[in-house]
Amino acid sequence: MKLLGALLLALSALCMTRSASAQMYDPRYPVCMHAYGSLIGDRMDCIFASLDQCQAAAMGLPATCLINPYYAPRSVRPYR
C-alpha cells in the first residue's frame, strides 16, 4: 500500500510540472546584458542598442554586456 501511495505521489508531481522553456534572445537588439547573482537571478536581457547603453545599465550589478549572436538587422529597401 505504501508503494502504491508513493507511486501515485510521484506520478501526480510529474504531471504538475511544466516543461522547461529555453530563454530566447531578442533578435531586434544588438546587445544583451547577462545578469547573474543570488539576489537578481540569472537572466539575459536583450534590450540594448549599444554597448555603452548596456554598460551604463549594468553599472553596480553583477552583470556582463554581450553582443547578441541572434541579432538580425533590418534590411534597408532602396528608394524608388
C-alpha positions in Angstrom: 0.0 0.0 0.0 2.9 2.4 0.8 4.4 1.6 -2.6 1.1 2.5 -4.4 0.9 5.8 -2.4 4.5 6.7 -3.3 3.8 5.8 -6.9 0.7 8.0 -7.1 2.5 10.9 -5.4 5.4 10.7 -7.8 3.0 10.5 -10.8 1.0 13.5 -9.6 4.2 15.5 -9.1 5.3 14.6 -12.6 2.0 15.7 -14.1 2.1 19.0 -12.3 5.5 20.1 -13.6 5.8 22.3 -16.6 8.3 21.7 -19.4 11.3 24.0 -19.3 11.3 26.8 -21.8 14.5 28.0 -23.4 15.4 31.6 -23.0 15.2 33.5 -26.2 17.5 36.3 -27.4 15.5 39.2 -28.9 16.8 39.5 -32.5 15.8 43.2 -32.7 18.6 44.4 -30.4 22.3 44.0 -31.0 23.5 44.0 -27.3 22.4 41.8 -24.4 23.1 42.1 -20.7 23.7 38.8 -18.8 22.7 39.5 -15.2 23.5 36.9 -12.5 23.6 36.6 -8.8 21.6 35.2 -5.9 19.5 38.3 -5.4 18.5 39.0 -9.1 18.7 35.5 -10.5 20.3 34.5 -13.8 18.8 36.2 -16.9 19.6 37.6 -20.3 18.1 41.0 -21.2 18.5 41.8 -24.9 17.1 45.3 -24.9 20.1 47.5 -25.6 21.0 49.4 -28.8 24.7 49.8 -27.9 27.4 48.5 -25.6 27.6 51.9 -23.8 23.9 51.8 -23.1 24.2 48.3 -21.7 27.3 49.1 -19.6 25.5 52.1 -18.1 22.6 49.9 -17.1 24.9 47.2 -15.7 26.9 49.5 -13.5 26.8 48.3 -9.9 25.2 45.0 -10.8 26.7 41.6 -11.2 26.3 41.7 -15.0 28.1 41.4 -18.3 27.3 43.0 -21.6 27.5 40.8 -24.7 26.9 41.1 -28.4 23.7 39.4 -29.3 24.5 36.4 -31.5 21.0 36.3 -33.0 20.8 40.0 -33.9 19.2 40.4 -37.3 19.5 44.0 -38.6 16.6 45.2 -40.7 17.3 45.3 -44.4 17.0 48.8 -45.9 14.9 48.9 -49.1 16.2 51.1 -51.9 14.0 54.2 -52.5 12.1 54.1 -55.8 
